[in-house]
């Protein structure tokens, strides 16, 4: 298909598609003449994925390139690919000295977490910020939040397990994790709003 | 204290503090001479909050201003203030026609959610994106994710309930929710990595 049809079928404007092409987020089409390229169904799928990672995942372009590289790797080793793809999302990758996080991991039996895991730094940073802000009540519930996160991870892994191929597992884990963060944040707010309406006894105007 | 001490005690460079002042994220100090201002402990706390909302919450500056305005409102009505403060985080505030989200709310007994709640749109957008990406396995687990989100919201509300004053409830809800998203995302990845290490049987290099 030509770029106009790709735009129509994806609902994404032509200038946006050209921008993705320039940024290397979408592979070039096959040239059918010096000025015209043809695009495939694979381009359409990739376009939807890039849009979701940008608009819903709010990932920076460099992270999206890393994630796409992992998805495109042939015959991935699932655990390593997941680690690399999800590491692409966080702030860095040096080993982090975070004894509180180590204790949390031990309390919950979370073995096998790499010492340089970005999420280890992420948890350490949030704990430090909560402490600076005096949010001791939140810190006191850290283990409750960890249990809820473990439940989420169990659902995540069950979803990944329903795919047979390593490529399918990696694709599903990446979109499930990145879009899943947005989904969980939004579901959490709906549940909060409902619980707050009950607790604080306010009638919500319709 | 002078700006140099504010910088030293907060660990935030003077140019960054000046940037926050220019953007209106930090109220001006009290002028002690035409070229010199003095800052209080309240400035120090506000500075920590702004940094956390920016660096960990990754909120845009306009949203941070909205959130700070809610936190500063005297004698807030808790449910309304929470709604306004957390709405400041999402993409918009028009009423959303999202029958699937309404069904989800009904299935989980989540009453009292405003028709224009930003999170309602957020859930609808993620569902639409997952469908476009063919992530049917994730969609089939929507209710499992909603149950996990409800558990998180119950912990959130318990934390808020430990504060006596309405101001304390709003402050704690805002930082707990915004920093909590980052905390949960990072905890989820740690739990995933551990579960993946077990499931995919890989030894993690230390």
Interface residues (C-beta under 8 A of the other chain):
Chain A: X45 X48 X49 X51 X52 X55 X56 X58 X77 X78 X79 X80 X82 X83 X86 X90 X101 X105 X108 X109 X110 X111 X112 X113 X114 X115 X117 X118 X119 X120 X122 X123 X125 X126 X127 X129 X130 X132 X133 X134 X135 X137 X138 X141 X144 X145 X146 X147 X148 X149 X150 X151 X152 X153 X154 X155 X156 X157 X158 X159 X160 X161 X162 X163 X172 X173 X175 X176 X177 X179 X180 X181 X182 X183 X184 X185 X186 X187 X188 X189 X190 X191 X192 X193 X194 X195 X196 X197 X198 X199 X200 X201 X202 X203 X204 X205 X206
Chain B: X45 X48 X49 X51 X52 X55 X56 X58 X77 X78 X79 X80 X82 X83 X86 X90 X101 X105 X108 X109 X110 X111 X112 X113 X114 X115 X117 X118 X119 X120 X122 X123 X125 X126 X127 X129 X130 X132 X133 X134 X135 X137 X138 X141 X144 X145 X146 X148 X149 X150 X151 X152 X153 X154 X155 X156 X157 X158 X159 X161 X162 X163 X172 X173 X175 X176 X177 X179 X180 X181 X182 X183 X184 X185 X186 X187 X188 X189 X190 X191 X192 X193 X194 X195 X196 X197 X198 X199 X200 X201 X202 X203 X204 X205 X206
